[in-house]
Amino acid sequence: MIEHFPFFLALIVVILLLIMLADKIKVAYPVLLVITGLIISFFPGIPKIQIKPELIFIIFLPPLLYDAAFAMSWKELWRWRRIVGSFAFVVVFLTAFSVALVANWCIPGISLALGFLLGGIVSPPDAVSASAILKFVKLPRRMSSIMEGESLLNDASSLIIFRFAMLTVATGQFVWHEAALSFGWMVIGGSLIGLAVGWLFMKAHQLLPTDANIDIVLSFVTPYVMYIAAEEVHSSGVLAVVSGGLLLANRRHIFLSSSSRLRGVNVWQSFVFVL
């Protein structure tokens, strides 16, 4: 890892230059970064860097989802809850099912379970990229709220599909009533755990003497506690972070001082930008 440190520094410089270029030419920077990344991958001699999937889930996903949930309006999400729910769950499930059928039909040796495994991976759009791109596109408030809300929740549905598909591939069987109970626990349990952890952190802010620095550090700890607590009881860590983040965002004016809110916004913007 140490021998790749100069490469990491050079990569950071390239990323910063690309983001400045994207801002100059009025292009969404995630698109420019993806295209440049694909081009760089074809260069000979580029170090092969492997990141374990569990590190992505544990380190990167909770704070990114938490930040996106914090920026989402609870009133707008509740207003369009039916459309958001249908897009985030029904459409993702139908997409995964379509991918499974096509993979089973076109690729020899791919079972439906393996097809669903593939569908769970490719079906949801990325929440962070969607939020970043929406900043560059002028859409009606209704449409942007629906898209942002859907992008928050579709990761949960895709991970549920992925887990069920993995279990089916490993055991060779799929029991519908067990899957239904497990799905209910993931959705309801994950949401309740996120709300409970969010409530505990809110009370900690109110009862204990804190300042802006402590509040900001606690805000970094919160999404990880939500995610890990839900995953430890085999529930949805994604829904825990989203539900807890929405609760704290809706109540932040109650338990956070104006100084903590202003400084927290600046720190979190920089933190998410780096991630």
C-alpha positions as CSV (number, residue, x, y, z in Angstrom):
1,M,0.0,0.0,0.0
2,I,2.8,2.4,0.8
3,E,4.4,1.9,-2.6
4,H,1.2,3.1,-4.2
5,F,1.0,6.3,-2.1
6,P,2.5,8.6,-4.9
7,F,-0.1,7.1,-7.3
8,F,-2.9,8.0,-4.8
9,L,-1.6,11.6,-4.6
10,A,-1.4,11.9,-8.4
11,L,-4.9,10.4,-8.6
12,I,-6.3,13.0,-6.1
13,V,-4.7,15.8,-8.1
14,V,-6.2,14.5,-11.4
15,I,-9.7,14.2,-9.7
16,L,-9.5,17.8,-8.4
17,L,-8.5,19.1,-11.8
18,L,-11.4,17.1,-13.4
19,I,-13.9,18.5,-11.0
20,M,-12.7,22.0,-11.6
21,L,-12.9,21.3,-15.4
22,A,-16.4,19.9,-15.0
23,D,-17.5,23.1,-13.1
24,K,-15.9,25.2,-15.8
25,I,-17.7,23.5,-18.7
26,K,-20.9,23.0,-16.7
27,V,-20.9,19.2,-16.7
28,A,-21.8,16.9,-13.8
29,Y,-18.5,15.9,-12.4
30,P,-19.5,12.2,-11.6
31,V,-19.9,11.6,-15.4
32,L,-16.5,13.1,-16.2
33,L,-14.9,11.1,-13.4
34,V,-16.4,7.8,-14.6
35,I,-15.3,8.4,-18.2
36,T,-11.7,9.4,-17.2
37,G,-11.5,6.4,-14.8
38,L,-12.4,4.1,-17.6
39,I,-9.8,5.6,-19.9
40,I,-7.1,5.4,-17.1
41,S,-7.9,1.8,-16.5
42,F,-6.6,0.9,-20.0
43,F,-3.2,2.5,-19.4
44,P,-0.4,0.0,-19.0
45,G,1.5,-0.1,-15.7
46,I,-1.4,1.2,-13.6
47,P,-1.3,-0.3,-10.1
48,K,-4.0,-2.9,-9.5
49,I,-5.8,-1.7,-6.4
50,Q,-8.4,-4.0,-4.8
51,I,-10.9,-2.8,-2.2
52,K,-12.8,-5.4,-0.2
53,P,-16.6,-5.1,-0.7
54,E,-17.2,-5.2,3.1
55,L,-15.0,-2.1,3.4
56,I,-17.2,-0.3,0.9
57,F,-20.3,-1.1,2.9
58,I,-18.8,-0.3,6.4
59,I,-16.6,2.7,5.7
60,F,-18.1,4.6,2.7
61,L,-21.8,3.7,2.6
62,P,-23.1,4.8,6.0
63,P,-21.8,8.4,5.9
64,L,-22.8,8.9,2.3
65,L,-26.3,7.7,2.9
66,Y,-26.6,9.7,6.1
67,D,-25.6,12.9,4.3
68,A,-28.1,12.2,1.5
69,A,-30.8,11.5,4.1
70,F,-29.9,14.7,6.0
71,A,-30.3,16.8,2.8
72,M,-33.7,15.2,2.0
73,S,-36.9,16.9,3.1
74,W,-39.0,14.7,5.3
75,K,-42.2,16.5,4.2
76,E,-41.4,16.0,0.5
77,L,-40.5,12.3,1.1
78,W,-43.8,11.7,3.0
79,R,-45.8,13.6,0.4
80,W,-44.5,11.4,-2.5
81,R,-44.1,8.2,-0.3
82,R,-46.3,6.0,-2.6
83,I,-44.4,6.9,-5.8
84,V,-41.0,6.7,-4.0
85,G,-41.9,3.4,-2.4
86,S,-43.0,1.9,-5.7
87,F,-39.9,3.1,-7.5
88,A,-37.5,2.0,-4.7
89,F,-38.9,-1.4,-4.2
90,V,-41.3,-2.6,-6.9
91,V,-39.3,-1.2,-9.8
92,V,-36.0,-2.5,-8.4
93,F,-37.5,-5.9,-7.9
94,L,-39.0,-6.0,-11.4
95,T,-35.6,-4.9,-12.8
96,A,-33.7,-7.6,-10.9
97,F,-36.3,-10.2,-12.1
98,S,-35.9,-9.1,-15.7
99,V,-32.1,-9.2,-15.4
100,A,-32.4,-12.7,-13.8
101,L,-34.6,-14.0,-16.7
102,V,-32.3,-12.5,-19.4
103,A,-29.1,-13.9,-17.7
104,N,-30.7,-17.3,-17.3
105,W,-31.8,-17.3,-20.9
106,C,-28.6,-15.8,-22.5
107,I,-25.8,-17.1,-20.4
108,P,-25.2,-20.9,-20.2
109,G,-25.0,-22.2,-16.6
110,I,-26.6,-19.2,-15.0
111,S,-29.5,-20.2,-12.8
112,L,-32.3,-17.9,-11.8
113,A,-30.7,-17.6,-8.3
114,L,-27.4,-16.4,-9.9
115,G,-29.4,-14.2,-12.2
116,F,-31.1,-12.5,-9.2
117,L,-27.7,-12.1,-7.7
118,L,-26.6,-10.2,-10.7
119,G,-29.9,-8.3,-10.8
120,G,-29.4,-7.2,-7.2
121,I,-26.1,-5.8,-8.1
122,V,-27.0,-3.8,-11.2
123,S,-30.6,-2.8,-10.6
124,P,-30.3,0.3,-8.3
125,P,-28.8,3.6,-9.4
126,D,-26.3,5.1,-7.0
127,A,-27.7,7.5,-4.4
128,V,-24.7,9.8,-4.2
129,S,-24.2,10.1,-7.9
130,A,-27.9,10.7,-8.4
131,S,-27.8,13.6,-5.8
132,A,-24.7,15.1,-7.4
133,I,-26.1,15.0,-10.9
134,L,-29.4,16.4,-9.9
135,K,-27.6,19.5,-8.7
136,F,-26.6,20.2,-12.3
137,V,-30.1,19.5,-13.8
138,K,-33.0,21.9,-13.5
139,L,-36.0,19.7,-12.8
140,P,-39.4,20.4,-11.2
141,R,-39.4,20.2,-7.5
142,R,-41.8,17.2,-7.5
143,M,-39.5,15.2,-9.9
144,S,-36.3,15.9,-8.0
145,S,-37.9,15.0,-4.7
146,I,-39.1,11.7,-6.0
147,M,-35.7,10.9,-7.6
148,E,-33.8,11.8,-4.5
149,G,-36.1,9.8,-2.2
150,E,-36.0,6.8,-4.5
151,S,-32.2,6.9,-4.7
152,L,-32.0,6.8,-0.9
153,L,-34.1,3.6,-0.6
154,N,-33.3,1.5,-3.6
155,D,-30.0,0.4,-2.1
156,A,-31.9,-1.3,0.7
157,S,-34.1,-3.2,-1.8
158,S,-31.2,-4.3,-3.9
159,L,-29.2,-5.5,-0.9
160,I,-32.3,-7.5,0.3
161,I,-32.4,-9.2,-3.2
162,F,-28.7,-9.8,-3.1
163,R,-28.9,-11.5,0.4
164,F,-31.9,-13.7,-0.6
165,A,-30.1,-14.7,-3.8
166,M,-26.9,-15.5,-2.0
167,L,-28.8,-17.7,0.5
168,T,-30.6,-19.5,-2.3
169,V,-27.3,-20.1,-4.2
170,A,-25.6,-21.4,-1.0
171,T,-28.5,-23.6,0.2
172,G,-30.1,-24.6,-3.1
173,Q,-33.6,-23.8,-1.8
174,F,-35.9,-20.8,-1.4
175,V,-38.7,-20.8,1.2
176,W,-41.3,-18.1,0.5
177,H,-42.7,-17.7,4.0
178,E,-39.2,-17.4,5.5
179,A,-38.2,-14.9,2.8
180,A,-41.3,-12.8,3.6
181,L,-40.6,-12.8,7.3
182,S,-37.0,-11.9,6.7
183,F,-38.0,-9.2,4.3
184,G,-40.4,-7.7,6.9
185,W,-37.7,-7.8,9.6
186,M,-35.1,-6.1,7.3
187,V,-37.5,-3.3,6.4
188,I,-39.3,-2.7,9.6
189,G,-36.5,-3.7,12.0
190,G,-33.9,-1.6,10.1
191,S,-36.1,1.4,10.2
192,L,-37.0,1.1,13.9
193,I,-33.3,0.5,14.8
194,G,-32.3,3.7,12.9
195,L,-35.0,5.7,14.6
196,A,-34.1,4.3,18.0
197,V,-30.3,5.1,17.6
198,G,-31.2,8.5,16.2
199,W,-33.4,9.2,19.2
200,L,-30.6,8.1,21.6
201,F,-28.1,10.4,20.0
202,M,-30.6,13.2,20.0
203,K,-31.1,12.8,23.8
204,A,-27.3,12.6,24.3
205,H,-27.0,15.9,22.6
206,Q,-29.7,17.4,24.8
207,L,-28.7,16.0,28.2
208,L,-24.9,16.1,28.0
209,P,-22.7,19.2,27.7
210,T,-21.5,19.5,24.2
211,D,-20.0,22.1,21.9
212,A,-19.7,22.3,18.1
213,N,-16.7,20.1,17.9
214,I,-18.3,17.3,19.9
215,D,-21.5,17.6,18.0
216,I,-19.7,17.2,14.7
217,V,-17.7,14.2,15.9
218,L,-20.9,12.6,17.2
219,S,-22.5,13.2,13.8
220,F,-19.7,11.1,12.2
221,V,-20.2,8.3,14.7
222,T,-24.0,8.2,14.4
223,P,-24.4,6.6,10.9
224,Y,-21.8,3.9,11.7
225,V,-23.7,3.0,14.9
226,M,-27.0,2.9,13.1
227,Y,-25.6,0.7,10.3
228,I,-23.6,-1.7,12.5
229,A,-26.5,-2.1,15.0
230,A,-28.9,-3.1,12.3
231,E,-26.5,-5.4,10.5
232,E,-25.6,-7.2,13.8
233,V,-29.3,-8.3,14.1
234,H,-29.5,-9.2,10.4
235,S,-31.7,-6.2,9.5
236,S,-31.1,-3.5,6.9
237,G,-28.3,-1.2,7.8
238,V,-29.2,1.0,4.8
239,L,-32.7,1.6,6.0
240,A,-31.4,2.2,9.5
241,V,-29.1,5.0,8.4
242,V,-31.8,6.5,6.1
243,S,-34.5,6.5,8.7
244,G,-32.2,7.7,11.5
245,G,-30.8,10.4,9.3
246,L,-34.3,11.7,8.4
247,L,-35.3,11.8,12.0
248,L,-32.2,13.8,13.1
249,A,-32.5,16.1,10.0
250,N,-36.1,16.9,10.9
251,R,-35.2,17.6,14.6
252,R,-31.7,19.2,14.2
253,H,-33.0,22.7,15.1
254,I,-34.1,21.3,18.5
255,F,-30.9,19.7,19.7
256,L,-28.2,21.4,17.7
257,S,-27.0,25.0,18.2
258,S,-26.8,27.3,15.2
259,S,-23.0,27.1,15.5
260,S,-23.0,23.3,15.4
261,R,-25.4,23.3,12.4
262,L,-23.4,25.8,10.4
263,R,-20.0,24.3,11.1
264,G,-21.4,20.8,10.6
265,V,-22.7,21.6,7.1
266,N,-19.3,22.8,6.0
267,V,-17.4,19.9,7.5
268,W,-19.8,17.3,6.1
269,Q,-19.7,18.9,2.6
270,S,-15.9,18.5,2.6
271,F,-16.0,15.0,4.1
272,V,-18.6,13.8,1.5
273,F,-16.6,15.5,-1.3
274,V,-13.5,13.5,-0.3
275,L,-15.4,10.2,-0.1
